[in-house]
Structures are given as C-alpha cells and as structure tokens.
Amino acid sequence: MGERGVRSHRARAGTAAALAVLLGAALPACGSAPPPRGSDEQAAPRARQQTGWDTRPASLAAVGDSITRGFDACSVLADCPEASWATGSDPGVRSLALRLLGERGAAERSWNHAVSGARAADLPAQVERAVQDRPELLTVMVGANDACRGSTRQMTKVADFRASVEEAMEVLRTELPRTQVYMASVPDLKRLWSEGRTSALGKQVWALGICRSMLSEPDAVDRKSVKRRAKVYKRVKAYNRVLAEVCGRDRLCRTDGGAVFDFRFTGTQLSSWDWFHPSKNGQAHIARIAYRAVTAKG
C-alpha cells in the first residue's frame, strides 16, 4: 500500500527531510501479547482437505508491495519486515507465518520477497525468486500501487493488471504445481481517504505526494474531486475481481473473499507517520484475515 514515487530513490531524500520535521513526535503502534506455546494455532494438526488444500502448510513465501514489507509500521520511511502481516516476527502482529509455523518455524521456513513500491507488473519476477525457496504456501498482496498514481490516467489498466497476475501464476505453476496460493484483496483506498482526512497531520503528509490519484486535495468535495475518487474506487474493485477470477481458476488458490477490502479500518490501523500504510495494529488485522482464509476447512 503506498505510492511508488514516495519510496523512489529520486524522492526519498527530500521526503525524509520533510517528514522528519512533521512527524518527529509520532509514536509507533503497539500490539498484543503472543499466543502461548502449544496454542491451537501453533499445535493444530496438518489437514489436507478433499479439495487438496492443506490448512497447515509447512513453509511460506510472500510477494507483493510495501504492505507486506511492513513499510512505515516501525519507523518513518523504512521497511519493517518484522512487522509484516505475512512473515513478520513481531509477537504483537502475530503474522501468518507465526500463526502457522510457530516462532522457530517462521524464522526457518518463511521468506519475504515483497518490494515496497511494487505493482502487479513486478509480480512475475518476485515469484521467480520465491520459487527458489520451494514454499508450500505463497501469499500475494498487490494492487494498491497500481491505483495509487499521480493521476487517474496513470493507473494500471485492468487488462494489464490481469496479464501480470496471470503471468505470475504461470511462473509458479511451471515451477511448483503443488504450491498453494493465498491472494489478499486490495484495500479500500477511498475508506483510507475518509478516515485520514480527519487528521490535520495526515493531510500534511499526503500533501507531499502520497497516492495523489485518491488523496490529493483531501478536503475538496467538488464534482471533479468526487469523480476522481470514484474512479480510483472503481479501479480497485476491478483489480479485486481480477484477483478473484484468476485465483478461482486454480484449485490450490484461495482469496480472502474481499475481507481486506471490506475491513472497516480506522486511524488506529494506520501508520502514525504517514496515515496511509498499516500500523502494527493494522498488520495484525490483515494477518488475522489471512489465517482465517488459509485454515478454513472445505
């Protein structure tokens, strides 16, 4: 989640300086205590359903964008993979890897190949790297950067988004035909706007250029601005339909059923540094959604 331009090497130095002034007093979000050893999540037996789905995969690799890298969850303008919903080690987040594999298993048998700023076009190359680990489960979260562009005209076309996701699946199936896939839906960027616009600090940060297609002029409610946000919202929904359709054609693929998109997050789930990326609290909610989908029976 986040715009490629904010994290690009060209803009990083100027943005970091501005954010340091604006956000020097911000505090990171806190998490909850880890589950005790022997909990149901860590001790549940592996069970492969009649569909061939294994609810207890023994290894996990993640691909995607800055959400999966935990960007801005721990410190300003920096990845925080330990807070990643997919593979993180932070006990407050309780990542999918921790829930499925336990602490030792997550450290030894989970890998994070996501890249902050990535778009769907970057997925095939990420999957190429991930297959080298031969994971039993591959998690995918991508699409926010395809919609978060400098203008709505720059958003990734739906057909191109589909082609990239299909190519990534082809790469995986060529190399690892039995690896399971979990695809998370793209978050609702319009809800992010509606929540973050109540924060004066958040709007100051957004003015630096974050997700301009949705977040520029956050207080404007004129016809042009409303139409612009509606176009981004519609494009995100189209991306989610693509993810559901591509995944639906593969018997070893599951989506979250739109749960991440539908999640009614508040400011508590947003980074206190940019009011855009998930905080540790937000990462924990995404991890919980993923765990429910991966371990659901039938």
Contacts in CASP RR format, 6 or more apart in sequence:
PFRMAT RR
TARGET T0000
AUTHOR 0000-0000-0000
METHOD contacts of the structure
MODEL  1
MGERGVRSHRARAGTAAALAVLLGAALPACGSAPPPRGSDEQAAPRARQQ
TGWDTRPASLAAVGDSITRGFDACSVLADCPEASWATGSDPGVRSLALRL
LGERGAAERSWNHAVSGARAADLPAQVERAVQDRPELLTVMVGANDACRG
STRQMTKVADFRASVEEAMEVLRTELPRTQVYMASVPDLKRLWSEGRTSA
LGKQVWALGICRSMLSEPDAVDRKSVKRRAKVYKRVKAYNRVLAEVCGRD
RLCRTDGGAVFDFRFTGTQLSSWDWFHPSKNGQAHIARIAYRAVTAKG
1 65 0 8 1.000
1 66 0 8 1.000
1 67 0 8 1.000
1 71 0 8 1.000
1 144 0 8 1.000
1 145 0 8 1.000
1 148 0 8 1.000
1 187 0 8 1.000
1 276 0 8 1.000
1 277 0 8 1.000
1 278 0 8 1.000
2 65 0 8 1.000
2 66 0 8 1.000
2 67 0 8 1.000
2 71 0 8 1.000
2 116 0 8 1.000
2 117 0 8 1.000
2 144 0 8 1.000
2 145 0 8 1.000
2 148 0 8 1.000
2 210 0 8 1.000
2 211 0 8 1.000
2 276 0 8 1.000
2 277 0 8 1.000
3 117 0 8 1.000
3 145 0 8 1.000
3 148 0 8 1.000
3 149 0 8 1.000
3 150 0 8 1.000
3 209 0 8 1.000
3 210 0 8 1.000
3 211 0 8 1.000
3 212 0 8 1.000
4 117 0 8 1.000
4 118 0 8 1.000
4 119 0 8 1.000
4 145 0 8 1.000
5 11 0 8 1.000
5 117 0 8 1.000
5 209 0 8 1.000
6 15 0 8 1.000
6 208 0 8 1.000
6 209 0 8 1.000
6 210 0 8 1.000
7 66 0 8 1.000
7 71 0 8 1.000
7 77 0 8 1.000
7 116 0 8 1.000
7 117 0 8 1.000
12 77 0 8 1.000
15 77 0 8 1.000
15 208 0 8 1.000
16 76 0 8 1.000
16 77 0 8 1.000
18 208 0 8 1.000
19 76 0 8 1.000
19 77 0 8 1.000
19 205 0 8 1.000
19 208 0 8 1.000
19 273 0 8 1.000
19 274 0 8 1.000
20 76 0 8 1.000
22 201 0 8 1.000
22 204 0 8 1.000
22 205 0 8 1.000
23 76 0 8 1.000
23 201 0 8 1.000
23 205 0 8 1.000
23 272 0 8 1.000
23 273 0 8 1.000
24 76 0 8 1.000
26 76 0 8 1.000
26 201 0 8 1.000
26 272 0 8 1.000
26 273 0 8 1.000
27 272 0 8 1.000
28 73 0 8 1.000
28 74 0 8 1.000
28 75 0 8 1.000
28 272 0 8 1.000
28 279 0 8 1.000
28 280 0 8 1.000
29 73 0 8 1.000
29 268 0 8 1.000
29 271 0 8 1.000
29 272 0 8 1.000
29 279 0 8 1.000
29 280 0 8 1.000
29 281 0 8 1.000
29 282 0 8 1.000
30 92 0 8 1.000
30 280 0 8 1.000
30 281 0 8 1.000
31 90 0 8 1.000
31 92 0 8 1.000
31 93 0 8 1.000
31 280 0 8 1.000
31 281 0 8 1.000
31 284 0 8 1.000
32 92 0 8 1.000
32 94 0 8 1.000
32 284 0 8 1.000
33 91 0 8 1.000
33 92 0 8 1.000
34 91 0 8 1.000
34 92 0 8 1.000
34 94 0 8 1.000
34 98 0 8 1.000
34 103 0 8 1.000
35 41 0 8 1.000
35 42 0 8 1.000
35 94 0 8 1.000
35 99 0 8 1.000
41 99 0 8 1.000
41 100 0 8 1.000
41 291 0 8 1.000
42 99 0 8 1.000
42 101 0 8 1.000
42 102 0 8 1.000
44 55 0 8 1.000
44 56 0 8 1.000
44 295 0 8 1.000
45 56 0 8 1.000
46 54 0 8 1.000
46 55 0 8 1.000
46 56 0 8 1.000
46 57 0 8 1.000
46 58 0 8 1.000
47 54 0 8 1.000
47 55 0 8 1.000
47 56 0 8 1.000
47 297 0 8 1.000
48 54 0 8 1.000
48 55 0 8 1.000
49 55 0 8 1.000
49 297 0 8 1.000
49 298 0 8 1.000
50 298 0 8 1.000
51 251 0 8 1.000
51 298 0 8 1.000
52 251 0 8 1.000
52 252 0 8 1.000
53 180 0 8 1.000
53 252 0 8 1.000
53 254 0 8 1.000
53 298 0 8 1.000
54 136 0 8 1.000
54 180 0 8 1.000
55 294 0 8 1.000
55 295 0 8 1.000
55 296 0 8 1.000
55 297 0 8 1.000
56 100 0 8 1.000
56 295 0 8 1.000
57 100 0 8 1.000
57 135 0 8 1.000
57 136 0 8 1.000
57 137 0 8 1.000
57 180 0 8 1.000
57 294 0 8 1.000
58 101 0 8 1.000
58 109 0 8 1.000
58 136 0 8 1.000
59 101 0 8 1.000
59 109 0 8 1.000
59 110 0 8 1.000
59 133 0 8 1.000
59 134 0 8 1.000
59 135 0 8 1.000
59 136 0 8 1.000
59 137 0 8 1.000
60 86 0 8 1.000
60 87 0 8 1.000
60 96 0 8 1.000
60 97 0 8 1.000
60 100 0 8 1.000
60 101 0 8 1.000
60 106 0 8 1.000
60 109 0 8 1.000
60 110 0 8 1.000
60 111 0 8 1.000
60 135 0 8 1.000
60 136 0 8 1.000
60 137 0 8 1.000
60 138 0 8 1.000
60 139 0 8 1.000
61 87 0 8 1.000
61 110 0 8 1.000
61 111 0 8 1.000
61 112 0 8 1.000
61 113 0 8 1.000
61 130 0 8 1.000
61 133 0 8 1.000
61 135 0 8 1.000
61 137 0 8 1.000
61 138 0 8 1.000
61 139 0 8 1.000
62 68 0 8 1.000
62 84 0 8 1.000
62 86 0 8 1.000
62 87 0 8 1.000
62 110 0 8 1.000
62 111 0 8 1.000
62 112 0 8 1.000
62 113 0 8 1.000
62 114 0 8 1.000
62 130 0 8 1.000
62 138 0 8 1.000
62 139 0 8 1.000
62 140 0 8 1.000
62 141 0 8 1.000
63 113 0 8 1.000
63 114 0 8 1.000
63 123 0 8 1.000
63 126 0 8 1.000
63 127 0 8 1.000
63 130 0 8 1.000
63 138 0 8 1.000
63 139 0 8 1.000
63 140 0 8 1.000
63 142 0 8 1.000
63 168 0 8 1.000
64 113 0 8 1.000
64 114 0 8 1.000
64 115 0 8 1.000
64 118 0 8 1.000
64 122 0 8 1.000
64 123 0 8 1.000
64 126 0 8 1.000
64 140 0 8 1.000
64 141 0 8 1.000
64 142 0 8 1.000
65 114 0 8 1.000
65 115 0 8 1.000
65 116 0 8 1.000
65 117 0 8 1.000
65 118 0 8 1.000
65 119 0 8 1.000
65 141 0 8 1.000
65 142 0 8 1.000
65 143 0 8 1.000
65 144 0 8 1.000
65 145 0 8 1.000
66 72 0 8 1.000
66 79 0 8 1.000
66 114 0 8 1.000
66 116 0 8 1.000
66 117 0 8 1.000
66 118 0 8 1.000
66 145 0 8 1.000
66 277 0 8 1.000
67 85 0 8 1.000
67 114 0 8 1.000
67 141 0 8 1.000
67 144 0 8 1.000
67 187 0 8 1.000
67 277 0 8 1.000
67 278 0 8 1.000
67 283 0 8 1.000
67 286 0 8 1.000
68 84 0 8 1.000
68 85 0 8 1.000
68 86 0 8 1.000
68 87 0 8 1.000
68 112 0 8 1.000
68 114 0 8 1.000
68 139 0 8 1.000
68 141 0 8 1.000
69 79 0 8 1.000
69 80 0 8 1.000
69 81 0 8 1.000
69 84 0 8 1.000
69 112 0 8 1.000
69 114 0 8 1.000
69 115 0 8 1.000
69 116 0 8 1.000
70 79 0 8 1.000
70 80 0 8 1.000
70 81 0 8 1.000
70 83 0 8 1.000
70 84 0 8 1.000
70 85 0 8 1.000
70 277 0 8 1.000
70 278 0 8 1.000
70 283 0 8 1.000
71 78 0 8 1.000
71 79 0 8 1.000
71 80 0 8 1.000
71 116 0 8 1.000
71 277 0 8 1.000
72 78 0 8 1.000
72 80 0 8 1.000
72 271 0 8 1.000
72 273 0 8 1.000
72 274 0 8 1.000
72 276 0 8 1.000
72 277 0 8 1.000
73 80 0 8 1.000
73 83 0 8 1.000
73 271 0 8 1.000
73 277 0 8 1.000
73 278 0 8 1.000
73 279 0 8 1.000
73 280 0 8 1.000
73 283 0 8 1.000
74 80 0 8 1.000
74 82 0 8 1.000
74 83 0 8 1.000
74 280 0 8 1.000
75 273 0 8 1.000
76 273 0 8 1.000
76 274 0 8 1.000
77 273 0 8 1.000
79 116 0 8 1.000
81 87 0 8 1.000
81 88 0 8 1.000
81 112 0 8 1.000
82 88 0 8 1.000
82 89 0 8 1.000
82 90 0 8 1.000
83 90 0 8 1.000
83 93 0 8 1.000
83 280 0 8 1.000
83 283 0 8 1.000
84 93 0 8 1.000
84 95 0 8 1.000
84 112 0 8 1.000
84 114 0 8 1.000
84 283 0 8 1.000
85 93 0 8 1.000
85 95 0 8 1.000
85 96 0 8 1.000
85 278 0 8 1.000
85 282 0 8 1.000
85 283 0 8 1.000
85 284 0 8 1.000
85 286 0 8 1.000
85 287 0 8 1.000
85 290 0 8 1.000
86 95 0 8 1.000
86 96 0 8 1.000
86 97 0 8 1.000
86 110 0 8 1.000
86 112 0 8 1.000
86 114 0 8 1.000
86 139 0 8 1.000
86 141 0 8 1.000
86 287 0 8 1.000
86 290 0 8 1.000
87 95 0 8 1.000
87 96 0 8 1.000
87 97 0 8 1.000
87 106 0 8 1.000
87 110 0 8 1.000
87 111 0 8 1.000
87 112 0 8 1.000
88 95 0 8 1.000
88 97 0 8 1.000
88 98 0 8 1.000
88 106 0 8 1.000
88 110 0 8 1.000
88 112 0 8 1.000
89 95 0 8 1.000
89 98 0 8 1.000
89 103 0 8 1.000
89 106 0 8 1.000
89 107 0 8 1.000
90 280 0 8 1.000
91 98 0 8 1.000
92 280 0 8 1.000
92 284 0 8 1.000
93 280 0 8 1.000
93 283 0 8 1.000
93 284 0 8 1.000
93 287 0 8 1.000
94 284 0 8 1.000
94 287 0 8 1.000
94 288 0 8 1.000
95 106 0 8 1.000
95 283 0 8 1.000
95 287 0 8 1.000
96 139 0 8 1.000
96 182 0 8 1.000
96 287 0 8 1.000
96 290 0 8 1.000
96 291 0 8 1.000
96 294 0 8 1.000
97 105 0 8 1.000
97 106 0 8 1.000
97 109 0 8 1.000
97 110 0 8 1.000
98 106 0 8 1.000
99 287 0 8 1.000
99 291 0 8 1.000
100 106 0 8 1.000
100 137 0 8 1.000
100 291 0 8 1.000
100 294 0 8 1.000
100 295 0 8 1.000
101 109 0 8 1.000
101 110 0 8 1.000
109 135 0 8 1.000
110 135 0 8 1.000
111 130 0 8 1.000
111 133 0 8 1.000
111 135 0 8 1.000
113 126 0 8 1.000
113 129 0 8 1.000
113 130 0 8 1.000
114 126 0 8 1.000
114 141 0 8 1.000
115 122 0 8 1.000
115 126 0 8 1.000
117 145 0 8 1.000
118 126 0 8 1.000
118 142 0 8 1.000
118 145 0 8 1.000
119 142 0 8 1.000
119 143 0 8 1.000
119 145 0 8 1.000
119 146 0 8 1.000
119 156 0 8 1.000
119 164 0 8 1.000
120 142 0 8 1.000
120 143 0 8 1.000
120 146 0 8 1.000
120 156 0 8 1.000
120 160 0 8 1.000
120 161 0 8 1.000
120 164 0 8 1.000
120 165 0 8 1.000
120 239 0 8 1.000
121 156 0 8 1.000
121 160 0 8 1.000
121 164 0 8 1.000
122 142 0 8 1.000
122 164 0 8 1.000
123 140 0 8 1.000
123 142 0 8 1.000
123 164 0 8 1.000
123 165 0 8 1.000
123 167 0 8 1.000
123 168 0 8 1.000
124 164 0 8 1.000
124 167 0 8 1.000
124 168 0 8 1.000
124 171 0 8 1.000
126 168 0 8 1.000
127 138 0 8 1.000
127 168 0 8 1.000
127 171 0 8 1.000
127 172 0 8 1.000
128 171 0 8 1.000
130 138 0 8 1.000
130 172 0 8 1.000
131 171 0 8 1.000
131 172 0 8 1.000
131 175 0 8 1.000
131 176 0 8 1.000
131 179 0 8 1.000
134 176 0 8 1.000
134 179 0 8 1.000
135 176 0 8 1.000
135 179 0 8 1.000
136 179 0 8 1.000
136 180 0 8 1.000
137 179 0 8 1.000
137 180 0 8 1.000
137 181 0 8 1.000
137 182 0 8 1.000
137 294 0 8 1.000
138 172 0 8 1.000
138 179 0 8 1.000
138 180 0 8 1.000
138 181 0 8 1.000
138 182 0 8 1.000
139 181 0 8 1.000
139 182 0 8 1.000
139 183 0 8 1.000
139 184 0 8 1.000
139 290 0 8 1.000
140 168 0 8 1.000
140 181 0 8 1.000
140 182 0 8 1.000
140 183 0 8 1.000
140 184 0 8 1.000
140 243 0 8 1.000
141 183 0 8 1.000
141 184 0 8 1.000
141 186 0 8 1.000
141 260 0 8 1.000
141 286 0 8 1.000
142 165 0 8 1.000
142 186 0 8 1.000
143 156 0 8 1.000
143 161 0 8 1.000
143 186 0 8 1.000
143 236 0 8 1.000
143 239 0 8 1.000
144 186 0 8 1.000
144 187 0 8 1.000
144 189 0 8 1.000
144 236 0 8 1.000
146 155 0 8 1.000
146 156 0 8 1.000
146 161 0 8 1.000
146 235 0 8 1.000
146 239 0 8 1.000
147 155 0 8 1.000
147 156 0 8 1.000
147 186 0 8 1.000
147 189 0 8 1.000
147 211 0 8 1.000
147 213 0 8 1.000
147 214 0 8 1.000
147 232 0 8 1.000
147 235 0 8 1.000
147 236 0 8 1.000
147 239 0 8 1.000
148 189 0 8 1.000
148 210 0 8 1.000
148 211 0 8 1.000
148 212 0 8 1.000
148 213 0 8 1.000
148 214 0 8 1.000
149 155 0 8 1.000
149 156 0 8 1.000
149 211 0 8 1.000
149 212 0 8 1.000
149 213 0 8 1.000
150 209 0 8 1.000
150 212 0 8 1.000
150 213 0 8 1.000
150 216 0 8 1.000
151 212 0 8 1.000
151 213 0 8 1.000
152 213 0 8 1.000
152 228 0 8 1.000
152 231 0 8 1.000
152 232 0 8 1.000
152 235 0 8 1.000
154 213 0 8 1.000
155 213 0 8 1.000
155 231 0 8 1.000
155 232 0 8 1.000
155 235 0 8 1.000
158 235 0 8 1.000
158 238 0 8 1.000
158 239 0 8 1.000
158 242 0 8 1.000
161 238 0 8 1.000
161 239 0 8 1.000
161 242 0 8 1.000
162 242 0 8 1.000
162 245 0 8 1.000
162 246 0 8 1.000
165 242 0 8 1.000
165 243 0 8 1.000
165 246 0 8 1.000
166 246 0 8 1.000
169 181 0 8 1.000
169 246 0 8 1.000
169 250 0 8 1.000
169 253 0 8 1.000
172 179 0 8 1.000
172 181 0 8 1.000
173 250 0 8 1.000
178 252 0 8 1.000
179 252 0 8 1.000
180 252 0 8 1.000
180 253 0 8 1.000
180 254 0 8 1.000
180 294 0 8 1.000
181 247 0 8 1.000
181 250 0 8 1.000
181 252 0 8 1.000
181 253 0 8 1.000
181 254 0 8 1.000
182 253 0 8 1.000
182 254 0 8 1.000
182 255 0 8 1.000
182 256 0 8 1.000
182 290 0 8 1.000
182 293 0 8 1.000
182 294 0 8 1.000
183 243 0 8 1.000
183 244 0 8 1.000
183 246 0 8 1.000
183 247 0 8 1.000
183 253 0 8 1.000
183 254 0 8 1.000
183 255 0 8 1.000
183 256 0 8 1.000
184 255 0 8 1.000
184 256 0 8 1.000
184 260 0 8 1.000
184 286 0 8 1.000
184 289 0 8 1.000
184 290 0 8 1.000
185 240 0 8 1.000
185 243 0 8 1.000
185 244 0 8 1.000
185 255 0 8 1.000
185 256 0 8 1.000
185 257 0 8 1.000
185 258 0 8 1.000
185 259 0 8 1.000
185 260 0 8 1.000
185 261 0 8 1.000
185 262 0 8 1.000
186 236 0 8 1.000
186 239 0 8 1.000
186 240 0 8 1.000
186 243 0 8 1.000
186 260 0 8 1.000
186 261 0 8 1.000
187 236 0 8 1.000
187 260 0 8 1.000
187 261 0 8 1.000
187 263 0 8 1.000
187 265 0 8 1.000
188 233 0 8 1.000
188 236 0 8 1.000
188 261 0 8 1.000
188 262 0 8 1.000
188 263 0 8 1.000
189 211 0 8 1.000
189 214 0 8 1.000
189 232 0 8 1.000
189 233 0 8 1.000
189 236 0 8 1.000
190 214 0 8 1.000
190 229 0 8 1.000
190 230 0 8 1.000
190 232 0 8 1.000
190 233 0 8 1.000
190 236 0 8 1.000
191 264 0 8 1.000
191 265 0 8 1.000
192 214 0 8 1.000
192 215 0 8 1.000
192 265 0 8 1.000
192 270 0 8 1.000
192 276 0 8 1.000
193 214 0 8 1.000
193 215 0 8 1.000
193 218 0 8 1.000
193 229 0 8 1.000
195 265 0 8 1.000
195 266 0 8 1.000
195 267 0 8 1.000
195 270 0 8 1.000
196 202 0 8 1.000
196 203 0 8 1.000
196 218 0 8 1.000
196 267 0 8 1.000
196 270 0 8 1.000
196 275 0 8 1.000
197 203 0 8 1.000
197 218 0 8 1.000
197 219 0 8 1.000
199 267 0 8 1.000
199 275 0 8 1.000
201 275 0 8 1.000
202 274 0 8 1.000
202 275 0 8 1.000
203 218 0 8 1.000
203 219 0 8 1.000
205 273 0 8 1.000
205 274 0 8 1.000
205 275 0 8 1.000
205 276 0 8 1.000
206 215 0 8 1.000
206 216 0 8 1.000
206 218 0 8 1.000
206 275 0 8 1.000
206 276 0 8 1.000
209 215 0 8 1.000
209 216 0 8 1.000
210 274 0 8 1.000
210 276 0 8 1.000
211 276 0 8 1.000
213 228 0 8 1.000
213 232 0 8 1.000
214 228 0 8 1.000
214 229 0 8 1.000
214 232 0 8 1.000
215 276 0 8 1.000
217 225 0 8 1.000
236 261 0 8 1.000
237 261 0 8 1.000
240 258 0 8 1.000
240 261 0 8 1.000
243 255 0 8 1.000
244 255 0 8 1.000
244 257 0 8 1.000
244 258 0 8 1.000
246 253 0 8 1.000
247 253 0 8 1.000
247 254 0 8 1.000
247 255 0 8 1.000
248 255 0 8 1.000
254 293 0 8 1.000
254 294 0 8 1.000
254 296 0 8 1.000
255 293 0 8 1.000
256 289 0 8 1.000
256 290 0 8 1.000
256 293 0 8 1.000
257 293 0 8 1.000
259 289 0 8 1.000
259 292 0 8 1.000
259 293 0 8 1.000
260 286 0 8 1.000
260 289 0 8 1.000
263 285 0 8 1.000
263 286 0 8 1.000
263 289 0 8 1.000
265 278 0 8 1.000
265 282 0 8 1.000
265 285 0 8 1.000
267 275 0 8 1.000
267 279 0 8 1.000
268 279 0 8 1.000
268 281 0 8 1.000
268 282 0 8 1.000
269 278 0 8 1.000
269 279 0 8 1.000
269 281 0 8 1.000
269 282 0 8 1.000
269 285 0 8 1.000
270 276 0 8 1.000
270 277 0 8 1.000
270 278 0 8 1.000
270 279 0 8 1.000
270 282 0 8 1.000
271 277 0 8 1.000
271 278 0 8 1.000
271 279 0 8 1.000
272 279 0 8 1.000
278 285 0 8 1.000
278 286 0 8 1.000
END
